[in-house]
Amino acid sequence: MSFVPKRCTTYAASNVQNINQLPPTYMYSVIFKDIVLEINDDDAKSIKALEIYCKKKEIPDTEINELKRKYHQKSPVWWYTCEMFLYGMLNRGLRSLDTEAMSKLGFSIRSLHRQLEQLHQEQSANFKKSFTVYRGQGMSKEDFQSLLDSKGGLLSFNNFLSTSKRSFINHATFLTAY
């Protein structure tokens, strides 16, 4: 997650040289996104590379084999939301800017991004009015302070966000709801 204070966005918009004042994590995530969406790797080769990476990370063989056998039978959103290693590895890699994990998961990031774009195009006309969604997010005290300090600025997430139209009253409710 990157926090861009309002003063930085104002300066950057008014002067190209001031773009250097944007947080490096924000710039890295923008550059990575641009690169990964342009690459057209063969999925079979990418899945093989991910398999090797997963074995080093001690991911259960049953989960790796299921991904290898059924990857093209299910949608990218299905794979992202199913209860296996992909969701955690993907978001952890994106949040921490783990370049090795991000490169091994590039094919999955790309296909998920494309499906979400497609769903947005198909469904956005159905929603004439804006609506509120909720997201729980754990963060350190330092990150929370940065969030407060960047009020009026930009907040950039380096990962995919899962949200709900249901609000949760407390942390325990959130944990038991999903």
JOHUDA-V65256 format. One record per helix or strand of 3 or more residues. SS is the DSSP state (~ for helix, > for strand). FROM is the first residue (numbers start at 1). TO is the last residue. Records with the same first field share a line. If there is no record, write none. Layout:
SS = FROM-TO  FROM-TO
This chain:
> = 2-4  154-156
~ = 6-14  16-21  24-38  43-56  61-73  76-81  85-95  99-104  106-126  141-149  171-177
